[in-house]
Amino acid sequence: PRPHQLTPPTAQPTSAVYPHNRMATSSQDIEAAVSNHPVMLHKLTLMRQEGVAPRDFRRLLKEVTYYIGYEATKNLTIEKVEIETPVAPCSGFKLAENVAIIPILRAGLGMVDPMLELLPNAAVHHIGMYRNKASLLPVQYYNRLPKGQVSEVSIVLDPMIATAATIKATVSVLKRWGTGKIIVVCCLASRSGLTALLEAHPDVTVHVAAIDEVLSDDGMIVPGLGDAGDRQFLTPELDEVEMTANAEITRKRTLSASSEMEALAQSPAKKK
């Protein structure tokens, strides 16, 4: 895939080939890399189908992620190195940047392994977000970004961008953390959601397999592929009450752990 400038939506063509690379936006010049590879579209169609077993959905998600991830890493910085082959010395290259993979829980978990196959030395940091079903606003319930270990490149993994509320919040968290370049890898995005993300964070690079035109009133991509987390793990999302309770428990545990660490840091060392 190559970067495509976002342009106003046009009437759907009569051709059977859908132009996934055309996207709606304002007058701003915003770019995203959208795949229109035949094999990619074939696998995405298999993912969309209702009734696909979770193990097959996970396999397809892994395959799609690997391809998108390969393209998403094509602009990573490299530096020259000198090595010895079994035959003679030669010049080569190695990745020069510190990379972190950031899956958004829970659906992003299925995208981690293929990215680690591409970048086996990358760190993995988790961010947990869920969308309030009433307001469609994001709620963070987990954050494992290590202080003092900021990555130069963060690759965010989320199978779908619907309203973009969750991904926008995640990008904001990463920027506050202090990361440098941010790359978003996803399988499917709504036209309006992708536009919203890139208007809020035009410095972010987005790689997506395909774009759907319609977003329902309850924030679902249409036709979409359903809930990627449910389809991977065969478990429904927690309801609002359960998620709020879990978030509060996590907050209290985090505060308790932080207090204990501060107390230990401030206490004088015991004499032997």
C-alpha positions, 0 to 999 in steps of 0.5 A: 500500500501507499499513502493516499490523500483523503478526498471527499466521498464520491458515489459508489461505483458500479464496479465490483472492485470497491475503492478502499483508498478513497476517504472523507475528510475536511479540507485538510491534507491528511494521508493514510496507507490503505491496502487494496491487495487482492489476497488481503481483501480475500482474507478480510472477507473471510474474517467478516463472514458470520459463523467463522470459528474463533480459532479461524478468526484468530488465524486470519487476524494474525495473517492480516496483521502480519501483512499490514505490519510489514508495510507499517514498518517500512519507514523505520530508521536503519543504520549501517553495520559491518558484518562477516558472512561465511564468505566475506565481509559486507555492509548491512543494516540494522534497525536503529530505533527503540520500538514498542508494540501497544495492543489495546485490550482486549481485541488488540491482543490477537495482533501481538504475535504477528508483530513480534514475528516482525519485531522480536526485540520490541517491547510490549506495553498494554493499554486497556480501554473500553467504550461507554455504550451510552456516551460512546466515550472511552474509559481507560481501565489499564495502563502498563506504560513504564516510566523512564522507558519511553519508546522512540516508536510506538505501534498501536494495535487495534483490529477496528477503528469505529468512532475512533474515540478509543484510538484517539484517547490511546494516542493522547496517552502515548503522547503524554508518555513522551513517545516519538513516532506513533503508527496505528495498525488496524484491519478495518476502519469506518470512514468517519472514524479514520477521518476523526483520528487523523484530524485529531492527530495528523502526525500519526501514521495509519495503516489499514486493510480496508474502510467501510462507509457506514457507522451505526448510531450505536457506534458499530461499523457497517457492514464491519465484522462484528466485535473483534474481541468477542469473535477472537475469545468467544466471550462477551464484553463486560457490561457497564457496571462490571467494567466500572467496578473493575476499573475502580478496583484497578485504580485502588490497587494502583494507588495502594501499590504506589503508596507502598513504593513511596513509603519504601523509598522514603523509609531509612535503610535498616542498619545491620 
